[in-house]
Amino acid sequence: MADYLRQYGFVFILSLVAVAVPASVLVISFLGGFLRMRPRRPNPLKYDTYECGMETIGGRWDRFNIRYYRYALLFVLFDVEVVLLFPWAVRAGALGWGALAAVGFFTLVMLAGWFYELKRGGMEWDERIATPGEAMAGTAGAASGQALEREVAGAA
C-alpha cells in the first residue's frame, strides 16, 4: 500500500513542478518589466499580424476558406487513427485475436468514413460544393472547370 501511495506522491511532485516552472517564468518576466530590467519599446510594427515573413493581407479577424478546415479535420481524423494504432502495433503479438478484431473494426469504420467523404465530394478543392451525384459520377471538377472556361471566354 505504501508503494502505491508513493507513486501518487511522484505524480503530485511532478504536478507541482509543472505548475511552478511556468508560473515562475511569468513572475520573473513581470518583475523584469516592473524593475525596468527588460526593454519596452512599443512599435506599431511589433503589434502587426505576422504571416511567415510575408506582407499581411487583411486584418486579424479575416475568415479562412472552409476548405482549410475540412482538410485540417481530415488530417486530425487520420492522425488520431495512427496514434491509436501504433500502441497496438507495438504489442500486437501479446494482445491476441480480440485486439486484432477490435483494430480491424476500427479500421473498417475509419475507411467507411473516408470513402463516404470521398464520394460526397468533401475532398474536392473547387469553389462550389459538389452534390453527391456529381461527386460519385466524377463530374464536379469538370462542371466547375467548364463554368470557369465560360466565364473566361465571356470576359474576353
Contacts in CASP RR format, 6 or more apart in sequence:
PFRMAT RR
TARGET T0000
AUTHOR 0000-0000-0000
METHOD contacts of the structure
MODEL  1
MADYLRQYGFVFILSLVAVAVPASVLVISFLGGFLRMRPRRPNPLKYDTY
ECGMETIGGRWDRFNIRYYRYALLFVLFDVEVVLLFPWAVRAGALGWGAL
AAVGFFTLVMLAGWFYELKRGGMEWDERIATPGEAMAGTAGAASGQALER
EVAGAA
29 38 0 8 1.000
31 37 0 8 1.000
32 38 0 8 1.000
33 40 0 8 1.000
48 56 0 8 1.000
49 56 0 8 1.000
49 59 0 8 1.000
49 60 0 8 1.000
50 56 0 8 1.000
51 57 0 8 1.000
67 125 0 8 1.000
70 122 0 8 1.000
70 123 0 8 1.000
74 117 0 8 1.000
74 123 0 8 1.000
77 110 0 8 1.000
78 110 0 8 1.000
78 114 0 8 1.000
81 106 0 8 1.000
81 107 0 8 1.000
81 110 0 8 1.000
84 106 0 8 1.000
85 103 0 8 1.000
85 106 0 8 1.000
85 107 0 8 1.000
88 95 0 8 1.000
88 99 0 8 1.000
88 103 0 8 1.000
92 99 0 8 1.000
92 100 0 8 1.000
117 123 0 8 1.000
118 135 0 8 1.000
119 132 0 8 1.000
119 135 0 8 1.000
119 136 0 8 1.000
120 130 0 8 1.000
120 132 0 8 1.000
120 135 0 8 1.000
121 130 0 8 1.000
121 132 0 8 1.000
121 135 0 8 1.000
121 140 0 8 1.000
122 130 0 8 1.000
122 135 0 8 1.000
124 130 0 8 1.000
124 135 0 8 1.000
124 140 0 8 1.000
124 141 0 8 1.000
126 140 0 8 1.000
126 141 0 8 1.000
126 144 0 8 1.000
126 145 0 8 1.000
127 144 0 8 1.000
128 140 0 8 1.000
128 144 0 8 1.000
130 140 0 8 1.000
130 141 0 8 1.000
131 140 0 8 1.000
134 140 0 8 1.000
134 143 0 8 1.000
END
